[in-house]
Amino acid sequence: MLGFSVTDLGRVRVRAAEYKALGYPAQKWFFRHGPMSGHEGMHKNVELVRTLRETVGDDYDIMLDCWQSFDPIYTIELADRNRRVPPRWLEECVMPDRIDSYRRVKDTRRYRCRAPSTNIRVGVQTLSSTPRRSTCCSPDIYWAGGLSEVMKNRRLRLVHDLMVIPHGHSTPAGLHFSLAQSPLLTPLQEYLVKWNAINQHFLAHPIVPRHGAFGLPAQPGLGMDLDPNRLRRRRNTITRVERSAGILQFYLVNLWRNNPQTKTGLTNKGAGKWRGGSGQVRWPRTSRRVLMAGAVVVALSVAIAACRSGSNAAKPSSSDRPSLPSWRPC
């Protein structure tokens, strides 16, 4: 539920009930506050979990994402306050490489922890072989080196009975991995409702769950083909300001390189004629005049271009604009 409001608990109730009615078997929400928010932030996080549990009931999975911004002490205290309404897991409660911190949380509370783990094979092996570590890993297929590398890492997690649920960064890539695994290893597919709609906007065949579940894609391949109807040609135009700035830059660079007095000031420390009292290189008088004139030209060009763009620029019609995915504001 990334992108939905978590500060207005009334809206939280409406959204949670709405997506449960749509058939989603679980929901993942994101904490708004962390250790730096003090006691008030802690109370708000606790109220969020209680509101979700009261809305969806006890026989429904809720997960909470901690943004990798908690520490073990804060995580344990938050878990203690929510022990009567526990979520299915706390995700990324500490930084992914701090395996000892995950062990401290697991030793104190019987909570499932979902860790992004490290996306390299050495880190995956360390996390998988450590006792009382996280019980679920969520590699990001884009960051871990693609499907081939994630499949190799998946074998390390399989022998240690670790669930593997890829991050919801890419729906097509994540779905190909999930459908190829056992339901015991990968029981869920993460889908960020707002983010994945934006992320797939330019795809010819975006993947959207129906009644809270995904089907097998009908198209061959990974499914990342672009839809030409959603693409607009970028006009290769140069504004008056860009043209003037380019000419001025070309002239000044060549003037600096070809002026023997400037070269003397750069290479010979004894040529104090072109150096200031602080040792900085000073421009020759002719170059300073050219620079000032060029600055005036650029300023006038900017003003003229701004006036013309405000009055005479043709605005694209609504038919030329690509249609963005729509959703109700939270």
Steps between C-alpha positions, in 0.01 A plus 500: 500500500787732421375850426183483710454720803588346837450814708122510455375181663155548351645472152709204613183315599333578168798390293564184698137390474487591130801292397394209715166505316689503167641157584855581611610230748734732691601864528831668571497846652788735572580663831516877493703552818825367638733539800553870430125566541513423871211372712237670285624321190500169685137549606401580140671188369321287759166657412560426132552128569196482729282680248600261225440193715159624615402571137609180327455256789725239655497252209663737254869569446639850543866591462680815608800653325749688719702666221830356637488787750442329837747358746460178706389682816228698323387193305471287813303767684265542204450123485425486873232764467339311211525150647118471521456595134817366337558545126628217287844659481700817549693584187843659487496612861877557486757531224527180293862417582454524879431132552576517873226760540248266336613226736441726801145568386434132438644397838269740681175467309344218302452731206570422141746743349517559129843616394603627158828322573801597303469447128838330460553130543745525791252708701216265416700201622592678824140598572363158410746303716465725807274348769195695616523756220213624283243248379431666164727663244401741226771539237457771242540337161628823344767548766598136545620449143188377325297182507799270450681627808185500713438137402850411624444685827163331538672161537691627803177614663312182411729271701448721808119517470489871426205649314597707196260775396661742254462871540209654314729720292420323173180304459597312178841386624372417848205304365722285277704406806201440727312276257808281455529427877322276743217669693682402818805699395316794338139514622440864406579751228552858612304759302520869588167632378604853411868448425456204265227682309745784430790264439306312230342805336706472179476121469291347226369227731494620862430231757220578741359259762138392467311437823827517690681235293729484196456276202756355265611759239386412148781682317840339445810642664535721803216729393689829494400605147416869469168630373571745212164669551612622843823652373537857379775615268735744668545804283863576429480875544754747630373807676642846458655481845678170428630634169634821654656318794667250268650769280626695802653189657674405175643850458622534859661156509691568181595847621638353822695227324647719224588812703875495573455731796252259657735206444781696663282570804419130533846352451742762629466589867733797450253667264325690776345731243214256447469380858315650794633546848355162612677311222187452288517538124350825374344541159659747259308824457374407152373165620323658797319739269395216273377302800291790626353560154420133465325496838284791390413322174403182685285694748318682220450173312352336808258788550393501134457122492296506820267766361452317172448162660238647729299667227558324169604146591262239366366280772442133417139398483356249738489242220879522459569427863544138609232381736645428844360225721230642721422426861311675771713718725552356842 
